[in-house]
Amino acid sequence: MLPSPPSCVVSRRAVFRLQATRRGSLPRLVHIPFKKQKDRFYSSRFLYRTHHCTRTDIMSQPVDIPKEQWAQVTEKDGVITYKKIPVPTPGHDEVLVNIKYSGVCHTDLHALDNDWPLPRKTPVIGGHEGAGVVVKKGELVTNVDIGDKVGVKWLMSTCFHCTFCQQALESLCPKAQLSGYTKDGTFQQYCVANAAHLARFPPQTDLSAVAPIMCAGLTVYKGLKESETRPGQYVAIVGAGGGLGTIGIQYAHAMGLNVIAIDSGKEKGEACKALGAGTYIDFKDSKDLVADVKKATRDGLGPQGVVLLAPQEQPFQQATGYVRSHGTVVCIGMPAGAKVSMPVFDTVVRMIKVKGSYVGNREDTAEALDFFLRGKVHAPYKVIGLSQLQSVFDEMRANKVIGRYVMDMSK
């Protein structure tokens, strides 16, 4: 029997609590059922919101944690090794997450090849789209509990006291640590993560479906916000058939935007149209991309926003040609060694804005997740085993990936 304050009654099957319906009204008895599902951990979040006295007692139950786990380890550039390694131990402000599913992002390929001008640790375990269950936590952690479903993102930790952190520009923190790049990430069955930067999920969340939201969803949602487009306006998404693009189309559609999807291939075109794009332009078939993009808008002046997700350099040179005057070009994709160029005169007299968008902060994460939880977006994904990661990278190099690959960490 769990200890209860005077206002609560706790049985083996439910929690009851007296709760006021509105200010000045008589309290009512609220019934909150809970069950222990087979092969699942308890989650305290549902109980904690209404019955704080149960939190410590339920969560103090120990969880069996193995000493070894399977992981995909990059021990030298371009080579991953599927091997057993020790399960790490969380620090004072960290948690140990039993990763159930992890998405695979194009950034993971850059991390594997080590082709960005950003120092990467070696050896490193990649991955930054993890979804799992907290199985252990440090003594300073109070915002999550054992059994909670959580997500591990690219932004692993920040200092919280620099000028950028104080302005909620956490991704610009000079001391930021990156999951799967400067810190071991989610291509392992048990991952250590900073508790403050975890995404938190309701108990009923499908972990395989939510994993891609941790990077693909969050990143493209933030980019759409940075485009400053408003409902009824047009946004061109370049690289629309990929992992970020297929989710970006849905976010844009849910935000009331008219989507012009740009990519190559008939299969990608069909996928983009099915997800809500009003127009699909195959850049390989187009004889005049600038004219075709402008023609896709009602008045022929071009889209108010352009979101560049492509892993090639050429789209970054073309975008200012078709964006509407006073429009915004947002750079998100990061092709290795690529540069952005634009005609100065045209950029000035047409008042074009060109900006970069990195990853969202914790509030952006909550907003992006809310779209998912309300059923407004879903990542088209295929589930494979952790042991099959190399095949995903092979498809990425051949530009054959449609949607997202999500790895089941038990396979």
Order of alpha helices (4+ residues) and beta strands (2+ residues): beta-beta-beta-alpha-alpha-beta-beta-beta-alpha-beta-beta-beta-beta-alpha-beta-beta-beta-alpha-alpha-beta-alpha-beta-alpha-beta-alpha-beta-alpha-beta-alpha-beta-alpha-beta-alpha-beta
